[in-house]
Amino acid sequence: MYVPFESLPGTARLWIYQADKRFTTAGKNIISDTLRTFVDGWMVHGQPMQASFDIRYDQFVLLAADEDVNAASGCSIDSSVRVIRDLGESLSTDFFNRNNIAFRIKDETILLTLPELKRKSEEGYWKGETLMFNNLVTKKEDLQKSWLVSSGTTWLSRYLPKETISG
């Protein structure tokens, strides 16, 4: 059962899917239509999930469910992954490439691959204070404080010269 994203409680479980490219307007419309239909019919053990989605920075799909109403099960999570995978196929977009690290640089979302990280750090392209997207956030309430974080406070610090790491 769809509810507006903003109305979900902070404790709502969250899944973040990062696309390998920016969404077009047409792509965002397809994502919205597909996920609205999916969320309206998303069930767990025959009961409707109270859930929603949001598209952020034209590159991320946030899917959330109020587990205080109904906790997601393996099957219900699998169905959500399937719909994201199907969206990726229809949009020629990869939502599951974990080799792409997303940064927020000069109000733009920039993807760097794992092999590029060290070289780009040495070139000064990104530093310890550069914001990166922590897509492992699992609760809606943590989006504000834990989704965009300073690179130097994460596992990315290993790619930075020791004197540039900020904490």
N, C-alpha and C positions, 0 to 999 in steps of 0.2 A: 504494500500500500504506500503510494507516494505521499510524502509530506515535504514541505519546503525545507531545504537544507538548513536554513537559519533556525528553524523550529526544533531541530533535533537537539537533544541534550548534549552537553559537553562530554558525557560518558559514552556517547555513541561510538561504536566500533568503526574504524576508518581503514579503507584500503586506498592507496595512492598509486595510480598508474601513470607513468611518464612516457610520453610519446617520443619517438626519435626525430620528429619534426613538428614544426608549428602547425596548428590546425587552421584550415581555411574557414571562411564563413560557412560555406556549404558543408564542410566536414563537421563543424560545431553543430549545425542543424541536424545532421545525420546522427551524431553522438547523442544529442538531446532527445531526439525522437525515439531512438533505439532504447536508450536507458530509461526514459519515461515509461515506455511500454514494459520493459523488463521489470523495473521497480514496482510498477502497479500490480504485476503478477508474481512478484518474488515471494516464495513460500518456504516455510520450514516446517516439516512434519505436518503438512496440510493447513498450517496457519499462516496468515499474511505477515510478512516482515514490515515493520514500520521503517521505511528507508528513503534515501534520497541520493542525489549526486550533484556535483558541481564541476564546472570546467574552469580552470584557473590558468592564468598566464598563457592562454592559447596553446598549452602544451601538456597539461595535466588533467586527468580525470580523477575526481575524488568520489568514492562510493562509500556511503555510510549507512549503518543500520542501528536502530535503537535496540540493543540487546536486553534492556530492561523489559521490553514488551515480549520479544521472542529472540532467544540466542541463536545465532547462525550455527548451522551444522555443517559437517563436511560436504554433504550433498548440495546444500544451498550455496556454500562458498564456491564449490565446483561450478555450479550453474552461472555464478557471476563471472568467474574467470573465463568460462566459455563465451559469454556475451562480449567480454572485452577482447578476447582472441578473435571472434568473428568480426567485431568492429575493425580491428587492426587489419584483417584480411580485406574487408570491403574498402578501407581507406588507404590501403598500401602503407600502413603505419605499424611500426613495431612497438608494442607497449611492454615488452618483456626483455629488452636488451639491457642487461645490468652492467655492460661495459661503458655505457654513457653516463657521465656524471654531469648533473645540471648545476650551473652557477647563475647567480643574478648579478650581472655586471652592467653598470650604467643603464639601469631600467630595462635590460634585455635578459632573456633567458638564453644562456649559452651552454651548449653541450660539448664536453671534451671526452674523448675516449680514454680509457685507462692508460694505453701506451703514450698518449700525449701529455699526461699530467706533469711529469717531471720536467720535460722540456719547456712546457708553457709556464711552469713555476720559475724555472731558471731565467726565462725571458721576461719575467715580471708581469705576465699576463694576469695571473691570479696570485694572491698573497694570503697570509693567515687571516686577515680581516675580511677577505672576499666571502660573500655569502654563498652558501651552497644549499641545495635542497636535500633535506634528510627525509627520504621517502619511506623510512621505516616507522614513522609516526603512526600509532594505532588507535588513538582516541581523538575525536574532534576537538576537544578542549586543548590539545597539545599543538594544534596547528599554529596558533599565535606565537608560542614561545619556542617550539622545537622543530618546526618545519624548515624555516630559513635560519641557518646557524653559521657562525664564523668557521671557515674551513680549518683554521688552526686549532680549533677545539674538537676536531673529529679525527677519524682515521686518516684523513688526507694530510695531516701534519707530517706524516712520514715522507711526503714529497717536497716539503719545504726545507730550505736551509735552516739549521737550528736557530740562528739568531733572529729569524723573521717570524717565528711562531708566536702568535698572540693568544692569550688565554682568557 
